[in-house]
Amino acid sequence: MHLKNEIIRPKQLAEQLNISKSTLWRWREDPNFPKAISLGARSIGFLVKDIDEWLIARQKLTEKGEI
């Protein structure tokens, strides 16, 4: 079964984006960055589709010279 809304944990997201976890936590303060979802009392994740959409938007802003 392939989940439509796959979840990626912060450690894996940081590795995939080739950034440190500290950078990921800093990016979370940006209101444009996708919101984390609670997976439990001490566990969070991000919807992969939200991260993909954010990356596409960042790419478009970069191409326009706005970043």
C-alpha positions in Angstrom: 0.0 0.0 0.0 1.3 3.4 -1.0 0.2 6.2 1.4 -1.0 9.4 -0.2 0.3 11.5 2.6 3.7 10.1 3.5 5.4 11.4 6.6 9.1 12.1 7.0 10.7 12.5 10.4 13.0 15.5 11.1 16.2 13.5 11.0 15.5 12.0 7.6 14.3 15.4 6.3 17.5 17.1 7.3 19.5 14.3 5.7 17.5 14.5 2.5 17.9 18.2 2.3 21.6 18.0 3.2 21.2 20.4 6.1 21.8 20.1 9.9 19.0 19.5 12.3 19.8 22.9 13.8 19.1 24.5 10.4 15.8 22.6 10.1 14.7 23.9 13.5 15.6 27.4 12.5 13.7 27.0 9.2 10.6 25.9 11.2 10.4 29.5 12.6 9.7 30.8 9.1 6.0 31.1 8.7 6.3 29.8 5.1 7.9 26.5 6.1 5.5 23.6 6.3 4.1 22.9 9.8 5.1 19.8 11.6 2.4 17.4 12.6 2.4 15.6 16.0 2.9 11.9 15.9 2.8 11.4 19.6 3.8 13.0 22.9 7.4 13.6 21.8 7.4 12.9 18.1 6.8 15.0 15.0 6.9 14.6 11.3 6.3 16.5 8.1 4.0 15.6 5.2 6.2 14.9 2.2 3.8 16.6 -0.1 4.0 19.8 2.0 7.8 19.7 1.8 7.7 19.1 -1.9 5.4 22.1 -2.5 7.6 24.3 -0.3 10.7 23.3 -2.3 8.9 24.0 -5.6 7.9 27.4 -4.3 11.4 28.2 -3.2 12.8 27.2 -6.6 10.4 29.5 -8.3 11.4 32.4 -6.0 15.0 31.7 -6.6 14.5 31.7 -10.4 12.8 35.1 -10.1 15.7 36.4 -8.0 13.5 37.0 -5.0 15.6 34.8 -2.6 
